[in-house]
Amino acid sequence: MTERSPRTLVKNLAALEDGPVTVSGWVDTVRDQKKVQFVVLRDESGAVQLVNPRTEETEAVAETISGLAQGSFITVTGELKHDERVKLGGIEVKLATLEVVAAAIPETPIAGDTGIDKRMDWRFLDLRRPEQNLVFRVQTTLEHAWRTYWVEHDFIEIHTPKLMASASESRAELFEVDYFEGKAYLAQSPQFFKQMAQPAGFGKVFEVGPAFRADPSFTSRHATEFTSVDAEISWIDSHEDVMQLHEELMVAGLRAVKEKHGEEIKALFDVDIEVPTQPFPRIPLAEAKEIVASRGYVVPRDDADMDPEGERQIAAYVKETYGHDFVFLTDYHASIRPFYHMRHADDVTLTNSYDLVYNGVEISTGAQREHRVEVLIEQAREKGLDPEELEFYLDFFRYGVPPHGGFGMGLSRVLMLMLHQTNLREVVYLFRGPTRLTP
């Protein structure tokens, strides 16, 4: 095989002078005309137009182009030419050679109007869309910005086990797996283990990792496996300290996304990324329910919680009143919070906790944790839990643990709401739900 110049990414072509180049990518479209052929080639960085004037000298290349199926992977050499008349980036490559590295089957299983379930069956093809490519570059930037914030603020990264001997949240949403002679459970969250880091003296910790919920929900915002973004900090006075950390993290992430991808997000999703101002609005849950009721919607729940429509209504109120995409709903009733949430000093029916709502959907729960072992035991009993089954957890609090708190947040929900997508599946690399275990 003859040597050719190193491959150039499409996004780097515009900065080059006219001259010989080599590019590789997938065939997006072919316009096969009598006198000239056009191929749009797309790689992981963008798309470029290839042109082949049909002459006796180029007939071999022309025959290859005529037989190209969409999605075939090709490598071409040719002359780069800047031409402002070319709609696609103002550049094109006049072909010299074309090699079909991997041919695609002519019949493509999905198209632009294919439904989401069929697209998930062929996710590797669906991911070739520029919008999907951008989603995961945005995700990379977002996580990097969060990690940068954590590292610069002296947090320690931990990786907690995903196999557990008992439930970390609700037994109703546990995946049980065979474990040698016994049973184990897939972790619903790193809650117990990130709290363990507080008596260990770590002070401030974070983790980005998988979590599992055996929740048979088929909504657009639920998954059975998801990426959980968690943080836990010592030496707090209340959940207000956790909320301040949380909003600083969100500002850092959105600022980084806007700076790096703002124009492309606007072009592909027609979304303007807004960096929120601080502090975020804070509304006690009882007050939020009154506001929602005044807007004509009464939350139809038997418990004290908010429902999805209530979240949308309070978010609309906050947007109208404060011009803000975020709102902390605070002071949740103890009956709908875990036993380890600290209660108000002057009202034991309320907890030092919050939910963070972004563009109308809850993305996170945070709280100050109860660090007094005798109170933890009593609150566990109130919830119908047997303290003996929680001994390994309760031991954390018998050897000196500072006041602490933290949050858990769904990465995919943040991406979905940031990019104004209507379904979580659009922003998850490979989705897992009650009826999907492949690909």
C-alpha positions in Angstrom: 0.0 0.0 0.0 1.4 3.5 -0.9 2.0 5.8 1.9 -0.3 8.8 2.3 -0.2 11.9 4.5 -1.6 11.6 8.0 -5.3 11.8 8.5 -6.7 15.3 9.2 -9.9 15.7 11.3 -12.6 17.6 9.4 -12.8 20.3 12.1 -9.1 21.1 11.4 -9.5 21.5 7.6 -10.6 25.1 7.6 -7.4 26.3 9.2 -5.2 24.6 6.6 -4.0 26.2 3.3 -5.2 24.8 0.0 -3.2 21.7 -0.8 -3.1 17.9 -0.4 -5.0 16.3 2.5 -6.2 12.9 3.7 -9.5 12.5 5.5 -11.4 9.5 6.8 -15.0 9.1 7.9 -18.5 7.8 7.1 -20.5 8.5 4.0 -23.4 10.7 4.9 -24.9 11.5 1.5 -24.0 10.9 -2.2 -25.1 13.1 -5.1 -24.2 11.2 -8.2 -24.6 13.5 -11.2 -23.6 13.0 -14.9 -20.7 15.5 -14.8 -19.7 15.7 -11.2 -20.2 13.7 -8.0 -20.5 15.0 -4.4 -20.1 13.1 -1.2 -20.6 14.4 2.3 -18.1 12.7 4.5 -18.6 12.9 8.3 -16.0 12.0 11.0 -16.2 12.4 14.7 -15.5 16.1 14.5 -17.7 17.3 11.6 -18.6 17.0 7.9 -17.0 18.0 4.7 -17.9 18.0 1.0 -15.9 15.8 -1.4 -16.1 16.5 -5.1 -15.2 14.3 -8.1 -15.5 15.9 -11.6 -16.3 12.9 -13.9 -13.6 12.5 -16.5 -11.9 9.5 -18.1 -9.1 9.9 -15.6 -11.5 9.8 -12.6 -13.9 7.1 -13.9 -12.5 4.4 -11.5 -13.2 6.7 -8.5 -16.6 7.6 -10.0 -17.6 3.9 -10.2 -16.7 3.4 -6.5 -18.7 6.5 -5.5 -21.7 5.3 -7.4 -21.7 2.1 -5.4 -21.2 3.7 -2.0 -23.9 3.0 0.6 -24.6 5.5 3.4 -22.5 4.7 6.5 -19.6 3.1 4.6 -16.3 4.1 6.1 -13.9 5.5 3.6 -10.4 7.1 3.4 -9.7 9.7 0.7 -6.9 11.8 -0.5 -7.3 15.0 -2.5 -6.8 18.7 -2.8 -8.3 20.9 -0.2 -9.8 24.1 -1.6 -11.4 27.0 0.2 -14.5 28.2 -1.7 -17.0 30.5 0.1 -19.7 29.2 -2.3 -19.6 25.8 -0.6 -22.4 25.9 1.9 -20.8 23.2 4.1 -18.0 25.2 5.8 -16.7 27.0 2.8 -14.3 24.2 1.9 -14.2 21.1 -0.2 -11.8 18.3 -1.1 -11.3 17.5 -4.8 -10.8 13.7 -4.8 -7.6 12.0 -6.0 -8.1 8.5 -4.4 -10.9 6.8 -2.5 -10.5 3.7 -0.5 -13.6 1.8 1.0 -12.2 0.7 4.3 -15.5 -0.9 5.5 -18.6 -1.1 3.3 -22.0 -0.7 4.9 -25.1 -2.7 4.1 -27.2 -0.6 1.7 -30.5 -0.9 3.6 -30.1 1.3 6.7 -32.3 0.1 9.6 -33.1 3.6 11.0 -33.8 7.0 9.5 -34.4 10.5 10.8 -38.1 9.8 11.5 -37.5 6.4 13.2 -39.1 6.0 16.7 -37.0 6.0 19.8 -37.3 2.3 20.6 -36.1 1.3 17.2 -33.3 3.8 17.4 -32.2 2.3 20.7 -32.1 -1.1 19.0 -29.5 0.4 16.6 -27.9 2.8 19.1 -24.5 2.7 17.5 -26.0 4.1 14.3 -28.2 6.5 16.1 -25.1 7.9 17.9 -23.6 8.9 14.6 -26.0 11.9 14.4 -24.2 15.2 15.1 -26.7 15.9 18.0 -25.8 12.7 19.7 -22.1 13.3 19.3 -22.5 16.7 20.9 -24.4 15.3 23.8 -21.5 13.2 24.9 -18.9 16.0 24.3 -21.1 18.2 26.5 -21.2 15.4 29.1 -17.4 15.2 29.0 -17.1 18.9 29.5 -19.7 19.0 32.3 -18.0 16.2 34.3 -14.6 17.7 33.8 -15.8 21.0 35.1 -17.3 19.3 38.2 -14.1 17.4 38.8 -12.1 20.5 38.4 -14.2 22.2 41.0 -14.0 19.3 43.4 -10.2 19.0 43.1 -9.6 22.7 43.4 -11.7 22.7 46.6 -9.7 19.8 48.1 -12.3 17.0 47.7 -11.2 13.4 47.7 -12.6 11.1 44.9 -13.9 7.7 46.1 -15.1 4.6 44.3 -17.7 2.8 46.4 -18.7 -0.9 45.9 -21.8 -1.6 43.8 -22.4 -5.0 45.5 -23.9 -4.6 49.0 -25.1 -7.0 51.7 -28.2 -4.9 52.4 -30.3 -2.0 51.1 -28.9 1.5 51.0 -32.3 3.1 50.3 -35.6 1.3 49.8 -35.9 -2.5 49.8 -38.7 -2.1 47.2 -36.3 -1.1 44.5 -33.5 -3.6 45.1 -31.9 -5.8 42.4 -31.0 -9.1 44.1 -28.1 -11.2 42.7 -26.6 -14.5 43.6 -23.4 -14.1 45.5 -21.6 -17.4 46.0 -23.6 -19.2 48.8 -25.7 -16.2 49.6 -27.4 -13.1 48.1 -26.1 -9.6 47.4 -27.8 -6.4 46.2 -26.8 -3.9 43.5 -26.2 -0.5 45.2 -29.0 2.0 44.8 -26.7 4.8 45.8 -23.3 5.2 47.5 -25.0 6.8 50.5 -23.8 4.7 53.4 -20.2 4.5 52.0 -19.8 8.2 51.3 -21.0 8.9 54.8 -18.4 6.4 56.1 -15.8 8.7 54.7 -16.8 11.3 57.3 -15.7 9.5 60.5 -12.7 8.2 58.4 -11.6 11.9 58.4 -11.8 12.5 54.6 -13.8 15.6 55.1 -15.0 16.2 51.6 -15.6 13.4 49.0 -17.2 12.9 45.6 -18.1 10.1 43.3 -19.4 9.7 39.8 -20.5 6.1 39.3 -23.3 3.7 38.5 -26.4 3.2 40.7 -29.3 0.7 40.2 -33.0 0.9 41.0 -35.4 -1.9 40.4 -38.1 0.6 39.6 -40.6 -0.7 37.0 -41.2 2.9 35.8 -41.6 3.5 32.1 -41.5 7.3 32.3 -39.2 9.5 30.1 -37.0 10.3 33.1 -36.4 7.0 34.8 -33.8 4.2 34.2 -32.9 1.0 36.1 -29.2 1.8 35.8 -28.0 5.4 35.9 -24.9 7.5 36.6 -25.1 9.1 40.1 -23.2 12.2 40.9 -22.5 12.3 44.7 -20.8 14.6 47.2 -20.6 14.5 51.0 -18.9 17.1 53.2 -18.1 17.4 56.9 -18.3 20.3 59.3 -21.6 21.8 58.1 -24.1 23.9 60.1 -27.1 22.9 58.1 -28.4 21.8 54.7 -27.8 25.4 53.6 -24.0 24.5 53.3 -24.9 21.6 51.1 -27.1 23.8 48.9 -24.3 26.3 48.5 -21.9 23.7 47.4 -24.5 22.3 45.0 -25.2 25.6 43.3 -21.5 26.4 43.0 -21.0 23.1 41.2 -23.9 23.7 38.8 -22.7 27.2 38.0 -19.2 25.8 37.3 -20.5 23.1 35.0 -22.9 25.2 33.0 -20.3 27.9 32.6 -17.9 25.4 31.1 -20.5 24.0 28.8 -21.6 27.4 27.6 -18.0 28.5 26.9 -17.0 25.4 25.0 -20.2 24.3 23.3 -22.7 27.2 23.5 -22.7 28.0 19.8 -23.0 24.4 18.7 -25.8 23.7 21.2 -27.7 26.6 19.8 -27.1 25.4 16.2 -28.1 21.8 16.8 -30.6 22.0 19.6 -31.8 25.6 19.4 -31.1 26.0 23.1 -29.4 28.9 24.8 -27.3 27.7 27.7 -27.9 30.0 30.7 -25.4 30.2 33.5 -27.5 30.7 36.6 -27.0 33.5 39.1 -26.4 32.8 42.8 -28.0 32.1 45.2 -30.6 29.9 43.6 -34.2 30.5 44.9 -35.2 28.5 47.9 -38.8 27.7 48.8 -40.0 25.5 51.7 -42.1 22.6 50.3 -45.3 23.6 52.2 -45.0 27.1 50.7 -44.3 25.7 47.3 -47.5 23.6 47.5 -49.5 26.8 48.4 -48.0 28.6 45.4 -48.9 25.7 43.1 -52.4 25.6 44.5 -52.8 29.4 43.8 -51.9 28.6 40.2 -54.9 26.2 40.0 -53.1 22.9 40.6 -53.6 20.9 43.8 -51.1 18.1 44.2 -53.2 14.8 44.2 -51.0 12.8 46.6 -51.8 11.0 49.8 -48.4 11.7 51.2 -46.7 15.1 51.7 -44.5 14.9 48.6 -44.6 17.0 45.4 -45.5 15.4 42.1 -44.1 15.9 38.6 -46.8 18.4 37.6 -46.2 20.3 40.9 -42.5 20.5 40.1 -43.3 21.9 36.6 -45.7 24.5 38.2 -43.3 25.7 40.8 -40.5 25.9 38.2 -42.8 28.0 36.0 -43.5 30.3 39.0 -39.8 30.7 39.7 -39.0 31.4 36.1 -41.7 34.0 35.9 -40.9 35.6 39.3 -37.1 35.3 39.5 -36.1 34.5 35.9 -34.3 31.4 37.2 -34.1 27.8 35.9 -33.3 26.3 39.3 -35.2 26.2 42.6 -34.4 24.4 45.8 -37.5 23.0 47.5 -36.6 22.7 51.2 -37.8 21.4 54.5 -39.4 18.1 53.4 -41.7 16.3 55.8 -39.9 13.5 57.8 -42.6 11.0 56.6 -41.2 11.1 53.0 -37.5 11.3 53.8 -35.0 8.5 54.8 -34.3 7.8 58.5 -30.8 9.3 58.2 -32.0 12.9 57.3 -31.6 15.2 60.2 -34.8 16.7 61.6 -35.4 20.4 62.4 -34.3 21.4 65.9 -37.6 23.1 66.5 -39.9 20.8 64.5 -39.2 17.1 64.3 -41.8 16.6 61.6 -39.5 18.5 59.1 -36.1 17.6 57.8 -33.0 19.6 56.9 -33.3 18.4 53.3 -34.0 19.7 49.8 -34.8 18.7 46.2 -33.2 20.6 43.4 -35.5 21.2 40.5 -34.1 22.2 37.1 -36.3 23.3 34.2 -39.3 21.7 35.9 -37.8 18.3 36.9 -36.2 17.2 40.1 -32.5 16.3 39.5 -31.2 15.8 43.0 -31.9 15.2 46.7 -29.7 16.6 49.4 -29.7 16.9 53.2 -27.9 17.3 56.4 -27.4 13.8 57.8 -28.2 12.8 61.4 -24.9 12.1 63.1 -26.1 11.2 66.6 -26.3 7.4 66.8 -29.1 7.3 69.4 -31.2 9.6 67.2 -30.4 7.5 64.1 -31.6 4.4 65.9 -34.8 6.0 67.0 -35.5 7.4 63.5 -34.8 4.0 61.9 -37.3 2.4 64.3 -39.9 5.0 63.3 -39.5 3.9 59.7 -40.1 0.3 60.6 -36.4 -0.7 60.2 -34.6 -3.1 62.5 -31.5 -1.3 63.9 -29.7 -4.7 64.1 -29.8 -5.0 60.3 -28.1 -1.6 60.2 -25.3 -2.3 62.6 -22.5 -1.9 60.1 -23.9 1.5 59.2 -24.6 2.6 62.8 -21.0 1.7 63.8 -19.9 4.6 61.7 -21.4 6.9 64.3 -20.1 5.3 67.4 -16.5 6.5 67.1 -16.9 10.2 66.5 -18.4 11.6 63.3 -18.7 15.4 62.5 -21.9 17.0 61.3 -22.1 16.4 57.6 -24.3 16.3 54.6 -24.4 15.8 50.9 -26.4 15.1 47.8 -27.0 12.6 45.0 -27.8 13.8 41.5 -28.7 12.1 38.2 -26.2 13.0 35.5 -28.5 12.1 32.6 -31.3 14.1 34.0 -29.1 17.2 34.1 -28.1 16.6 30.5 -31.7 16.0 29.4 -32.9 19.2 30.9 -29.9 21.3 29.9 -30.4 20.3 26.2 -34.3 20.5 26.5 -34.7 16.9 25.5 -38.0 15.1 26.3 -36.6 11.7 27.0 -33.7 10.4 29.1 -32.9 7.8 26.5 -31.6 10.6 24.1 -28.7 11.5 26.5 -27.7 8.0 27.8 -25.0 6.2 25.9 -26.8 2.8 26.4 -30.1 3.0 28.2 -31.2 0.3 30.7 -34.9 0.1 31.6 -37.4 -2.6 32.7 -37.6 -4.0 29.1 -34.2 -3.1 27.8 -30.9 -5.0 28.4 -29.5 -4.7 24.9 -27.5 -3.6 23.1 
